[in-house]
C-alpha cells in the first residue's frame, strides 16, 4: 500500500515541530489539549486534516532525545505508542482510556535494551539531530470508514507507569477530491510535563485553547 500524503495538524499546532515545551501535554485522564472545535484549533496555514477511507496515514514527530541508538545507548525506554479515533460526528471527545477504536500502527514494538528503531523510536537519522530528528508512524484507515467528522488521538509512554504524553487532531473523512496534498499530521511528543490543561507553551508564549 502507498501512503497518501495529506496535510493536517494537531490542535493549535503551527510552527512548533521539535520546540522544547511546545504543546507539552502529559495526562492521566484527559485525552486532548483542547475541547473539540476550539475556536483557534486550526488556521489557514495549519489546517484540519482530510482523510479518505482505506488511506494509509503517516504521522511525524520529533525524537526529543528518546531513541536507543549508537550515539546514546540501548537502554532508552519506550513503553508504548498508541493511536485511536472517536466515533463519527461526536460532540465531545472520550476520556483517556475510553476511545472506542484503536489502530494497529506499522512500527512494531520496541524491545527495551535493543537498538531496533521500532515503536516511538522509528527515527532513522536520530544521531544527526537527537533533539529534532524526524520520526514517523503510519497506520491504515478502514476501507468502510463512514464519511464524517472524527477526532484522532495519539499517546506515548516513555517509562512504564508514568502519565501518557497525548495529542489529538480533528479529521474530516470523505472523498479523495477533498484532500490537501502536503505534509502529514504532526503530533508533538514532549520531554517534560505541563503544569495544567488546557494551557500549552510555545517557548515563552502561552497558548490558550479558545472555547
N, C-alpha and C positions, 0 to 999 in steps of 0.2 A: 504494500500500500504506500502511496506517495502522500506526504503531508501537504495539505493545502495551507499556505501561509496567509493568515489574516491579521488585521491589526486590532488590538484591544488592550485595555489596561486595567489593573486593579484600581479600586476606588481612590480618588484624589492621588493618582499615581504618576503625574508628569514630572519628568526631569529628575528622577531620584535614583536611577539604577546604580546600586553599589554605594550610595552615600551613607556614611556612618550615622545611625539614628533615624534614617528615613523610614517612615511607616513601620516603625518598630512596634509590634503588637503581639504580646505573649499572653495567653489566656488559659484559664481552666474551665470557663463556662461559656463565654461569649464567642461567637463564631467569626464575626466580621468587624472591620474597623468602624463602619458607619451603618446607620439604618438603611434599609432598602430605599432606593430613589432619593437619597440625599441630594440636595439641590446642586452641590458643587462636585458631585462624584465624577462627572465626565465633562469634557470640553471639546471644542472642535479639534484641538491638537492632541488630546488624549481621549479618543472616542471609545464608546462601548463596543465590545466585540460582537461580531455577527458570524454564526456558525451554520453549517448545513448538516443534515442527518448523514451519518456514516463518515464524516470527516475525521481525519487524524489531526488532533490539536497538539501543538508543542508550546510549552511554557518556558520562559527564560528567567533566570535569577542569578545573582552574584554569589560567588563561593564564600566570601567573608571568612577566609582562612580555615574553613571547616572541611578539609579534604585530606584523607590519608594518601600520602604521595612521597616520592623520594626526597623532596625538598622540605617535608615536615617529618612525619613518622607514620608507621602503620596503625597507630593506636588512636587515631582521631575517630570518635564515635559518630554513629548515625543511627538513631533509634526509630526511624521510620518516616516516610513521606507518603501522604495520602491525598486523594483528590475526590471530591464529591460534587453533587448538584442537588438543587431543590426540586420539588415538583413544579409543574408548569403553572405560570401565572399566579404564584403565591403572593400574598400581600405583606408577609413578613418572613424573615429567614429563620431556619431551625437553630436550636441551641447546639452547642459544640458537639455533643455526642448523639444528635438526633437527625442527622442528614439522611434522607431516605435512599439515596443511590450512590454507591461507591464505584469508582472506575479502577481498573487494574492498569497501573502505568507500566511503561515498557522498559524502565531502567533496571528492573530486577532489584533484589535486596542486597544492600551492603553487608559484608561479613566483617565484624569488628576484628581488628588485628591483621587484616589483609588489605593490601593496596589493590583495589579492584575497580575503582571509578564507577561503582554502581549506586543505586538509590539516589539520595541527595547529592552524592559525590560524583555525578556524571559531568565532570568538568575537565575535558581533555587537555586544556592548556593552563591548568591551575598554576603550575610552577612559573609561568611567565608573569602572572599577576595574582598573587594569593588572595588579595582582597577582592578585586573586581573581575576575576576571570569569569567568562560566560559559562554557565551551567544550563542544561536543558532537561526537560522531561516531557514525554509525549504519551497521549492516550487516545483511544478511538471512541468516537460517539456511536451510539446505537443507530443502525440504519432506519429504524422505525421511530426515532425520536420525534415527537409531535412538534409542529411549529408553535412558537410561543416565546414567552419571556422566562428566563431561568436565572438563578444565582448559582455560580460555581464557587467552590470552597477548596482552598489548598492549606494543608497543615504539615508541619515538620517538627519532630522531636530530636533534639541534639543528644541530651543524656536521658536515659530511661527514668521515668518518674517525674520529670520536670514538666512545667507548663509547656503547652504547644505554641510554636510560632504559627500564626494564621494569617491568611489573606483571602479576600473574596473579590469576585468580579461578576458583573451582570452581563448577560448574553441574550441577544435575540436570535432564535433559531428559525431559519426559513430557507428560501430558495437561493441557489447559487448566485443569482443576479444581485442579491443584496450584500455580497461580500465586499470588504475593503481589502485591497491587495498590498499589504505591507507587514511589518514585524508582528510577532505574536504577543499575546498577553504577557505581562511581566509582573508576577508577584515578587515581593522583595523580602527575603528572609533576613532578619537582622542578627546582631550579635548580642545585644543586651535588651532587657525588657523596658517597656514604657511605664510611666507612673500610673496613669489611669486612662481608661477609654472614655469618650471616643476621640480624644486628642491624639494627634500624631505630630512628630517633629521632623522638619527638614532642616538640618543644621541648627541655626538659632531661630528659625521661623516656625511658629506654632501653626500647624494645620488643623483646622476645625471642620467637623462634619456639619454642613448646613442642613438643618432638618426642613 
